[in-house]
Amino acid sequence: MKTIACINAITISPYATLGLSDGVSAYDRVRAYTGAIPGLQRVVVFAGAGARGAAPASQPHGQAPDWPPKWEIVSRAEWSVDELLGELQRVGRELADADTVLVYYFFDAPFLDIEITGRMLASHRQYFAEYTFADGFPDAVAPTVLNADMPERLRALTKPEDDPRRWDELFTILRRDINAFEVETELAEQDYRQLRLHLRCDCRRNYLLCRALYAAGARDESSLLRLVTERPELLRTVPAYSSVQIVRSTVQAVVYDPFRLVPEEPVGPVPHRACSVAPSTGPLGTEGARSATVHELAPERFGALLDMLAELCGDAVVEISHWGDAGLHSRLDALVAAAAERASVELIVRSGGVGWPAGMIERVAEAADSRTRMVVELDADDEQIYRQIRGEGFREAQQFSERALELFGERCHLQAVRMDLNEEQLEVFYRRWKERTPNVIIQKYDDCAGRLPSRRVVDLSPLHRLPCWHIKRDLVVLIDGSVPMCKQDFDLSYRLGNVFEDGIEAVWQAGEAYYRRHVGGDLPPLCWSCDEYYTFNF
């Protein structure tokens, strides 16, 4: 069998050429892997320009890849999936015969397994497959194998939003008409998917993960399996998701909102500005004037926090507002602008859509960029059920949702929390909004570790308890900079420190001990009654 190695280097991250533990980089490992592919006839690299995002200057940078002279480099400043498939199509045609296949993978994947690749190539040929992929393995442990004519057929299924930087994007396209192709699967002996391992050195978080595993002895799938089983503490690197309190106020008494459980005054110093939100009719007309005295996070303070998160993580997904409604911040548009100014930050604005100052959603949309998303918490399409769950504000929330969809498009998500109060009407809610947007979220009910009444209608928890995803990957930051162990730590009984006083890295490392307790099955008392440990954010 003749093989053409097709290497995706569209996003050239500096982390791909940084040493792992013995001076060998992910890119060095990929070069060695490429040379070992059975039947290799040609190597083609689809390259981009520059590094991913804007890494802080204090972080180390790798060198530009030193491509071997015999490798063909196809370079573009910008790539679309259609352009990538077009180049794959061209390459396949130039060397195409009945015995030629394309082996497609990324240049920053240090754990590509040549034995798995050999098995995939053998089964691809034995069963006359057109497309062969690995299922159940971590991302970037195995390539994709395609017949030379497959790129042309896949091009007919592409959509404008397809992203050529994603590891599994070709399979995402294939699934749109999977029955039209002869597909073969290489199955993992153990399903890794629940671990959500992304073993590419494409950002600081994933680089740190790969470096930790490599230093511990990981080289291929079998050694990876041993390590993630025996030493799961290696999988905690830096936060992947941060929930930030920007305002301490709500205008609705939501039955599942833990806001009522939060102490009246924050713990520790309060380096933020107190302000009053005047009665407002809202952007679309409310059902009653409201006023509240709130504390809110100043935009310059928020910007400093974003810089700290970017410095620690390399990139950051930040949700606002924790323990409060983001729409009640008097300068929300300035906070959104601060996030948009930072190339390594993705922002999620979460709100019930009730009580927003007039014109604020338009100002937020103007300040936002393509990395800003809006989540509107609706919970019901029936006014009576809505009132049971969220109180007054049904018509305003509905109108706000319509406006948010107009302004944010597919970056707007409509959410309902599944519980006993809305279970019978939930399918109606889902179907109605699904006609408007693919982004409908049905979230599980959280009783806040037993401190709220139990309203769940089904138990989705695993048979065996896992180490908590939130302690592993989430960081919660309150207005004054205090960091609880997790979102359930309302009383700050497990306070990790203060990001503005202790530094964000020290605060994050303080949570390591609690994660290790979870790994060892020694749960802190707060966790005994909590069933959020298996849930996962964006």
C-alpha positions in Angstrom: 0.0 0.0 0.0 1.3 3.4 -0.9 0.7 6.1 1.7 0.9 9.9 1.5 1.4 11.6 4.9 -0.8 14.7 5.1 0.2 16.8 8.1 -2.0 19.7 9.3 0.1 22.6 10.6 -2.5 25.3 9.9 -2.2 26.5 13.4 1.4 26.8 14.2 1.7 26.9 18.0 5.1 27.7 19.7 4.4 24.9 22.1 4.8 22.3 19.4 8.5 22.8 19.3 9.2 23.3 23.0 10.9 20.4 24.8 8.8 17.9 26.7 11.1 16.4 29.3 14.3 15.3 27.6 14.6 18.1 25.0 12.4 16.2 22.5 9.4 18.3 21.3 6.0 17.2 20.0 7.2 18.1 16.5 10.3 15.9 16.9 8.1 13.0 17.9 5.9 13.6 14.8 8.9 13.6 12.5 10.0 10.3 13.9 6.4 8.9 13.6 6.1 10.1 10.0 9.3 8.3 9.0 7.9 5.0 10.4 4.6 5.0 8.5 4.4 1.8 6.4 4.6 2.4 2.6 5.4 6.1 2.9 5.8 7.7 -0.6 5.4 11.4 0.1 4.9 13.9 2.9 2.8 17.1 2.5 2.4 19.7 5.1 -0.5 22.2 5.1 1.0 25.1 7.0 -0.3 28.4 8.4 1.5 31.5 9.6 2.1 32.7 13.1 1.3 31.3 16.5 -2.0 30.6 18.2 -3.5 33.6 19.8 -1.3 36.1 21.6 0.8 34.3 24.2 2.0 36.5 27.1 5.6 37.7 26.6 6.8 36.0 29.8 5.8 32.5 28.5 8.5 30.5 26.6 8.3 30.2 22.9 9.4 27.4 20.7 11.1 27.8 17.3 9.5 27.8 13.9 9.3 24.2 12.6 12.3 23.0 10.8 10.6 21.1 7.9 12.7 18.4 6.3 13.8 19.4 2.7 12.0 16.5 1.1 8.6 17.5 2.7 6.3 19.5 0.5 5.0 22.6 2.3 1.7 24.2 1.2 1.4 27.5 3.0 -1.5 29.9 3.4 -2.1 32.8 5.9 -5.7 31.6 6.3 -7.3 28.2 5.7 -10.9 27.0 5.4 -12.0 23.4 5.5 -12.9 23.6 1.8 -9.4 24.8 1.0 -7.8 22.1 3.1 -9.9 19.4 1.4 -9.1 20.9 -2.0 -5.4 20.5 -1.3 -5.9 16.9 0.0 -7.8 16.2 -3.2 -5.0 17.6 -5.3 -2.4 15.5 -3.5 -4.4 12.4 -3.8 -4.9 12.8 -7.5 -1.2 13.3 -8.2 -0.2 9.9 -6.8 -3.5 8.2 -7.1 -3.9 4.6 -8.0 -6.0 1.8 -6.5 -3.3 1.3 -3.8 -2.9 4.8 -2.5 -4.2 6.2 0.7 -3.8 9.4 2.7 -2.8 9.4 6.3 -3.9 12.6 7.9 -2.8 14.0 11.3 -1.4 17.1 13.1 2.2 18.2 13.5 1.9 18.9 17.2 0.8 15.4 18.5 3.6 13.8 20.4 1.8 10.5 21.2 0.8 9.3 17.7 1.1 5.5 17.9 2.7 3.8 15.0 1.3 0.4 16.0 -2.3 1.7 15.9 -1.5 3.3 12.6 -0.3 0.0 11.1 -3.4 -1.8 12.3 -5.6 0.9 10.7 -3.8 0.7 7.4 -4.1 -3.1 7.4 -7.8 -3.1 8.1 -8.4 -0.2 5.7 -7.0 -2.4 2.9 -8.4 -5.7 4.1 -12.0 -4.4 4.3 -11.9 -2.1 1.3 -12.6 0.9 3.4 -12.8 4.5 2.2 -12.4 6.1 5.6 -10.8 4.6 8.7 -10.7 6.3 12.1 -9.9 5.4 15.7 -12.7 5.5 18.2 -12.4 5.6 22.0 -8.8 6.8 22.0 -7.6 10.2 23.3 -7.5 12.9 20.6 -4.3 12.8 18.6 -3.1 9.2 19.3 -4.1 7.9 15.9 -4.5 9.4 12.5 -7.3 9.3 9.9 -6.9 7.1 6.9 -8.7 8.1 3.6 -8.8 6.9 0.1 -7.4 9.3 -2.4 -10.9 10.2 -3.8 -12.4 10.9 -0.3 -11.5 14.6 0.0 -13.5 15.5 -3.2 -16.5 13.7 -1.8 -16.2 15.3 1.6 -16.0 18.8 0.1 -19.6 18.4 -1.0 -20.6 18.1 2.7 -18.7 21.1 4.1 -20.3 24.1 5.8 -18.9 27.6 6.3 -18.5 27.1 10.0 -16.3 24.0 9.7 -13.0 24.6 11.4 -9.8 23.0 9.9 -8.0 23.4 13.2 -10.1 20.8 14.9 -8.7 17.3 15.3 -12.0 15.6 14.5 -13.4 18.0 11.9 -13.1 15.5 9.0 -15.2 13.0 10.9 -17.7 15.8 11.8 -18.2 16.4 8.0 -18.3 12.6 7.3 -21.1 12.1 9.8 -23.5 14.3 7.8 -23.9 11.4 5.3 -22.0 8.6 6.9 -24.1 5.9 5.2 -22.7 7.0 1.9 -19.2 5.8 2.7 -17.4 2.5 3.6 -16.1 3.3 7.1 -13.8 1.2 9.2 -13.2 1.7 12.9 -10.2 0.9 15.1 -11.6 0.5 18.6 -9.7 1.2 21.8 -9.6 -1.5 24.4 -10.6 1.0 27.0 -12.8 4.1 26.3 -10.8 7.2 27.1 -13.5 9.7 26.0 -14.8 10.5 29.5 -11.3 11.8 30.3 -11.5 14.4 27.5 -7.8 14.2 26.8 -6.5 16.5 24.0 -3.0 15.3 23.5 -1.7 18.1 21.2 0.8 20.8 22.1 -1.5 23.5 20.6 -1.8 25.6 23.7 -0.2 25.9 27.1 -2.8 23.8 28.8 -2.4 20.9 26.5 1.4 21.3 26.3 1.6 21.0 30.1 -0.6 17.9 30.0 1.6 16.3 27.3 4.8 17.3 29.1 3.6 15.8 32.4 2.6 12.5 30.8 5.8 12.4 28.7 8.0 13.0 31.8 6.1 10.2 33.6 7.0 7.8 30.8 4.1 8.0 28.2 5.2 7.3 24.7 2.4 5.4 23.1 -1.2 4.3 23.8 -0.3 1.5 26.2 1.9 3.6 28.4 -0.8 6.4 28.3 -3.4 3.9 29.5 -1.2 2.9 32.4 -0.5 6.4 33.5 -4.0 7.8 33.3 -5.2 4.8 35.3 -2.4 4.8 37.9 -1.7 8.5 38.2 -4.8 10.6 37.3 -3.4 13.5 39.3 -1.2 14.2 36.2 -4.3 15.3 34.3 -4.8 18.5 36.3 -2.8 21.3 34.7 -4.3 24.8 34.6 -7.9 26.1 34.6 -9.9 25.4 31.4 -12.9 27.4 32.6 -13.2 30.3 35.0 -16.5 31.6 36.5 -16.2 35.2 37.7 -18.5 37.2 39.9 -18.9 40.6 38.4 -22.0 41.7 40.2 -23.7 40.7 43.4 -27.4 41.1 42.4 -30.4 39.4 41.0 -33.9 40.6 40.3 -35.5 37.1 40.3 -36.0 34.6 43.0 -35.1 31.5 41.0 -35.8 28.2 42.8 -32.4 26.6 41.9 -30.3 29.8 42.3 -27.8 29.4 45.1 -27.7 33.2 45.5 -29.9 33.0 48.6 -27.2 30.7 50.2 -24.4 33.2 49.7 -23.5 35.3 52.8 -24.7 38.9 52.7 -21.1 40.3 52.8 -18.1 38.8 50.9 -15.3 37.4 52.9 -12.0 39.4 53.1 -11.2 42.9 51.7 -13.5 44.4 49.2 -11.4 46.2 46.5 -14.5 47.0 44.4 -16.9 49.9 44.0 -20.4 50.0 45.5 -23.0 51.5 43.3 -26.8 51.7 42.9 -28.8 50.4 40.0 -31.6 52.8 39.5 -35.1 51.5 38.6 -35.2 50.7 35.0 -37.8 49.7 32.5 -35.2 47.5 30.8 -34.3 47.4 27.1 -37.7 46.0 26.0 -40.1 47.1 28.7 -40.2 45.3 32.1 -43.1 44.2 34.1 -42.3 46.4 37.1 -39.5 48.8 38.1 -36.8 47.3 40.2 -33.9 48.7 42.2 -31.0 47.1 44.1 -27.8 48.1 45.8 -25.0 46.0 44.4 -21.3 45.5 44.5 -19.7 45.2 41.0 -16.3 44.5 39.6 -14.7 47.5 38.0 -13.7 47.0 34.3 -10.0 47.7 35.0 -10.0 45.1 37.8 -11.7 42.6 35.4 -9.0 43.3 32.8 -6.3 42.6 35.3 -7.9 39.3 36.1 -8.2 38.4 32.4 -4.5 39.1 32.0 -3.7 36.8 35.0 -5.8 34.0 33.5 -4.2 34.4 30.1 -0.8 34.3 31.8 -1.6 31.2 33.7 -3.5 29.3 31.0 -2.3 30.6 27.7 -5.9 30.9 26.8 -9.0 31.3 28.9 -12.7 30.6 28.8 -14.4 33.1 31.2 -18.1 33.1 32.3 -19.8 36.0 33.9 -21.5 36.4 36.3 -21.1 33.9 39.1 -23.6 34.3 42.0 -25.3 37.2 40.2 -26.9 38.2 36.9 -24.4 39.7 34.4 -27.0 42.0 32.9 -27.2 44.0 36.2 -23.6 45.3 35.9 -23.8 49.0 35.1 -20.7 48.8 32.7 -21.2 45.3 31.3 -20.3 46.6 27.8 -16.9 47.7 29.1 -16.2 44.3 30.6 -17.1 42.7 27.3 -14.8 45.1 25.5 -12.0 44.2 27.8 -12.4 40.5 26.9 -12.6 41.3 23.2 -9.3 43.2 23.4 -7.5 40.1 24.6 -7.0 37.5 21.8 -6.6 34.6 24.2 -9.9 35.1 26.0 -13.3 33.6 25.2 -16.2 35.2 27.1 -19.6 33.8 28.1 -22.2 36.2 29.3 -24.9 34.4 31.4 -28.1 36.1 32.3 -31.8 35.5 32.8 -32.5 38.5 30.5 -34.6 40.4 33.0 -33.8 43.8 34.4 -31.1 44.9 31.8 -30.7 48.7 31.5 -32.1 50.2 28.3 -29.8 49.7 25.3 -27.3 47.6 27.2 -27.7 44.5 25.1 -27.0 46.5 22.0 -23.9 48.1 23.5 -22.7 44.6 24.6 -23.2 43.2 21.1 -21.3 46.1 19.7 -18.4 45.6 22.1 -18.3 41.8 21.6 -16.3 39.9 19.1 -16.7 36.4 17.6 -15.4 34.8 20.8 -18.2 36.3 22.9 -21.2 34.1 23.6 -24.5 34.8 25.3 -26.4 32.2 27.5 -30.0 33.1 28.3 -31.5 31.2 31.2 -35.2 30.7 30.3 -36.2 27.4 31.8 -39.8 27.4 30.4 -42.0 28.6 27.6 -45.1 28.4 29.6 -45.7 31.6 31.7 -47.2 29.8 34.6 -44.3 27.3 34.8 -41.8 30.1 34.3 -43.3 32.0 37.3 -43.0 28.9 39.5 -39.3 28.6 38.6 -38.1 32.2 38.1 -40.9 34.5 39.3 -41.9 37.5 37.3 -40.4 38.6 34.0 -41.6 36.0 31.5 -42.5 38.4 28.7 -39.3 40.4 29.1 -37.2 37.3 29.1 -38.8 36.1 25.9 -38.3 39.4 24.2 -34.7 39.5 25.4 -34.1 36.1 24.0 -35.4 37.1 20.6 -33.2 40.2 20.6 -30.1 38.2 21.7 -30.6 35.8 18.8 -30.8 38.7 16.4 -27.6 40.3 17.7 -25.5 37.2 18.5 -26.9 34.6 16.1 -25.3 31.2 16.7 -23.3 32.6 19.5 -26.5 32.8 21.6 -27.5 29.8 23.7 -31.0 29.3 25.2 -31.0 27.2 28.4 -33.4 25.3 30.6 -32.6 23.5 33.8 -34.4 20.1 33.9 -36.4 19.6 37.0 -39.7 18.4 38.3 -41.4 21.8 37.7 -40.8 21.9 33.9 -40.2 18.2 33.0 -43.6 17.8 31.2 -43.1 21.0 29.2 -39.4 20.6 28.5 -39.7 18.9 25.1 -42.0 21.8 23.9 -39.3 24.3 25.0 -36.6 22.3 23.2 -38.4 21.9 20.0 -39.5 25.6 19.8 -36.1 27.1 20.3 -34.3 24.4 18.3 -36.2 25.7 15.2 -34.4 29.1 15.9 -30.9 28.0 16.9 -28.9 24.7 17.2 -27.7 26.0 20.6 -30.3 24.8 23.1 -28.9 23.7 26.4 -30.7 21.4 28.8 -28.8 21.4 32.1 -29.1 19.1 35.0 -30.6 20.4 38.3 -28.0 21.1 41.0 -29.3 21.0 44.6 -26.1 22.6 45.8 -24.8 19.6 47.7 -28.1 19.1 49.4 -28.7 22.7 50.5 -31.6 23.3 48.0 -34.6 21.0 47.7 -34.1 18.0 45.4 -36.0 18.6 42.1 -34.1 16.3 39.8 -36.2 13.9 37.7 -33.5 11.4 36.8 -30.2 10.3 38.3 -27.5 10.6 35.6 -24.5 10.0 38.0 -22.0 7.3 37.0 -21.9 4.0 38.7 -18.5 4.7 40.1 -17.5 8.1 41.4 -15.0 10.1 39.4 -12.6 12.8 40.7 -14.5 16.1 40.4 -14.3 17.8 37.0 -14.8 21.2 38.6 -12.0 20.9 41.0 -9.8 19.6 38.2 -10.5 22.3 35.6 -12.6 25.2 37.0 -11.7 28.3 38.8 -14.3 30.5 40.6 -13.3 34.1 41.4 -15.5 36.4 43.5 -15.7 40.1 43.3 -13.1 40.7 45.9 -10.7 38.2 44.3 -11.5 35.4 46.8 -11.4 31.9 45.3 -13.6 29.1 46.9 -12.7 25.4 46.3 -15.6 25.2 43.9 -18.9 26.7 43.0 -20.6 24.9 45.9 -18.4 26.5 48.5 -20.7 29.4 49.3 -19.3 30.0 52.8 -15.7 30.0 51.6 -15.1 27.1 54.1 -12.4 25.8 51.7 -11.0 29.2 50.6 -8.0 28.8 48.3 -6.8 32.4 48.6 -7.2 35.7 46.8 -6.0 36.2 43.2 -5.2 39.9 43.7 -3.2 39.3 46.9 -1.7 35.8 46.5 -1.4 35.5 42.8 -3.5 33.4 40.5 -1.0 30.5 40.2 -0.6 30.1 44.0 -4.4 30.1 44.4 -4.8 27.5 41.6 -2.1 25.3 43.1 -3.9 25.5 46.5 -6.7 23.4 45.0 -4.3 20.6 44.0 -4.6 19.0 47.5 -8.4 18.8 47.2 -8.2 17.2 43.7 -5.7 14.6 45.1 -8.2 13.8 47.8 -10.8 13.1 45.2 -8.3 10.9 43.3 -7.7 9.0 46.5 -11.4 8.7 47.4 -11.0 10.9 50.5 -13.7 13.5 49.7 -13.9 16.7 51.7 -17.2 16.8 53.7 -18.7 19.4 51.3 -18.4 16.9 48.4 -20.2 14.0 50.2 -23.7 15.1 49.0 -22.7 16.8 45.8 -23.6 15.2 42.4 -22.0 17.9 40.2 -18.6 16.1 40.1 -19.3 14.5 36.7 -20.8 17.6 34.9 -18.7 19.5 32.4 -18.8 23.1 31.2 -18.1 24.5 27.8 
